[in-house]
Amino acid sequence: MDSVRIDAWVWAARLAKTRSQATAACRAGHVKLNGTAAKAAQPVRVGDEVRVRLHGFDRVYRVTGLGTRRGSAADAARYFDDLTPPSPAREERPAPILRDRGAGRPTKRERRELDRLRGRLPGDEFGPRG
């Protein structure tokens, strides 16, 4: 077996709780394979780089093994190397952005300011292009 579907790999590597959640993440554009958005049936091979947006944070993985069956966490750890840069220390993190309760949804201008503070470009889930 030299390749598997990316949604099956994401599920087997325990990055998604269910196979359908892994497929939905691919459809939503939260999974990128070698820098491009991945469709659920796209093949993933050993050595590929997979970026996954989980719980509002971007994670970067290098594929080291292929699997289609979900096993224990120890088995899943053999399928990838975590290349995610460490999060900044507590002192370096910007203060949380607080809004008044009941203020409603942010305006377009406020949303752009929030994205700028968080270091994201609008429409790009994985930060600045590089």
C-alpha positions as CSV (number, residue, x, y, z in Angstrom):
1,M,0.0,0.0,0.0
2,D,1.7,3.2,-1.2
3,S,-1.1,5.6,-0.7
4,V,-4.4,6.0,1.2
5,R,-7.3,8.5,1.1
6,I,-6.5,11.6,3.1
7,D,-9.8,11.5,5.0
8,A,-9.1,7.9,6.1
9,W,-5.6,8.9,7.1
10,V,-6.8,11.8,9.1
11,W,-9.3,9.6,10.9
12,A,-6.7,6.7,11.5
13,A,-4.2,9.2,12.8
14,R,-6.8,10.4,15.3
15,L,-6.9,13.9,14.1
16,A,-10.7,13.6,13.6
17,K,-13.0,11.7,15.9
18,T,-15.1,10.1,13.1
19,R,-14.5,9.4,9.4
20,S,-17.4,11.6,8.5
21,Q,-15.8,14.5,10.4
22,A,-12.6,14.0,8.6
23,T,-14.4,14.1,5.3
24,A,-16.3,17.2,6.3
25,A,-13.0,18.9,7.3
26,C,-11.6,18.2,3.8
27,R,-14.7,19.6,2.2
28,A,-14.6,22.7,4.3
29,G,-11.0,23.3,3.3
30,H,-9.5,22.7,6.8
31,V,-7.1,20.0,5.5
32,K,-4.3,20.9,3.1
33,L,-1.9,18.5,1.4
34,N,1.5,19.9,0.4
35,G,0.1,23.5,0.5
36,T,-3.1,22.9,-1.5
37,A,-6.6,22.2,-0.3
38,A,-7.3,18.5,-0.2
39,K,-10.4,16.7,-1.4
40,A,-11.4,13.8,0.7
41,A,-10.4,11.1,-1.8
42,Q,-7.0,12.6,-2.5
43,P,-4.2,10.1,-2.0
44,V,-1.6,10.8,0.7
45,R,1.8,9.2,0.7
46,V,4.7,8.9,3.1
47,G,6.7,12.1,3.2
48,D,3.7,14.4,2.4
49,E,3.0,17.5,4.5
50,V,-0.5,17.8,5.9
51,R,-1.9,21.0,7.5
52,V,-5.0,20.6,9.6
53,R,-7.1,23.3,11.3
54,L,-8.2,21.9,14.6
55,H,-10.2,23.8,17.2
56,G,-9.0,27.2,15.8
57,F,-5.3,26.2,15.6
58,D,-3.3,25.2,12.6
59,R,-1.3,22.0,13.0
60,V,1.4,20.8,10.6
61,Y,2.2,17.1,10.2
62,R,4.6,15.0,8.1
63,V,3.2,11.6,7.1
64,T,5.5,8.8,8.3
65,G,3.1,5.9,8.0
66,L,-0.1,4.9,6.3
67,G,-3.1,3.4,7.9
68,T,-6.8,3.0,7.2
69,R,-7.8,1.3,10.5
70,R,-8.2,3.4,13.7
71,G,-6.2,1.9,16.5
72,S,-4.8,3.1,19.8
73,A,-3.2,6.5,20.3
74,A,0.2,4.8,20.3
75,D,-0.5,3.2,16.9
76,A,-1.7,6.6,15.6
77,A,1.5,8.3,16.7
78,R,3.5,6.2,14.3
79,Y,1.6,7.7,11.3
80,F,3.0,11.3,11.6
81,D,5.6,13.6,12.9
82,D,4.3,16.9,14.4
83,L,6.0,19.8,12.8
84,T,3.8,22.5,14.3
85,P,5.9,25.4,15.6
86,P,5.6,25.8,19.4
87,S,3.1,28.3,20.6
88,P,4.6,31.6,21.9
89,A,5.3,31.8,25.6
90,R,2.5,33.2,27.8
91,E,4.2,36.6,28.1
92,E,4.5,37.0,24.3
93,R,0.9,36.3,23.5
94,P,-1.3,39.3,22.8
95,A,-4.1,40.1,25.3
96,P,-7.4,38.4,24.4
97,I,-9.8,40.5,22.4
98,L,-12.8,41.3,24.4
99,R,-16.1,42.7,23.2
100,D,-18.9,44.1,25.3
101,R,-21.6,41.5,26.0
102,G,-24.6,42.1,23.7
103,A,-22.6,44.2,21.3
104,G,-23.7,42.0,18.4
105,R,-21.7,40.7,15.5
106,P,-18.5,42.6,14.6
107,T,-18.7,44.9,11.6
108,K,-16.6,44.2,8.5
109,R,-14.0,46.7,9.7
110,E,-13.9,45.2,13.2
111,R,-13.5,41.7,11.7
112,R,-10.6,42.8,9.6
113,E,-8.9,44.3,12.6
114,L,-9.5,41.1,14.6
115,D,-7.9,39.1,11.7
116,R,-5.0,41.4,11.6
117,L,-4.4,41.1,15.3
118,R,-4.6,37.3,15.1
119,G,-2.1,37.3,12.2
120,R,-4.5,35.9,9.6
121,L,-5.4,37.2,6.2
122,P,-9.1,37.2,5.4
123,G,-10.0,34.1,3.5
124,D,-6.8,32.3,4.3
125,E,-7.2,29.8,7.2
126,F,-3.5,29.1,7.5
127,G,-2.0,32.6,7.9
128,P,0.2,34.5,5.5
129,R,1.3,32.8,2.3
130,G,4.9,31.9,2.1
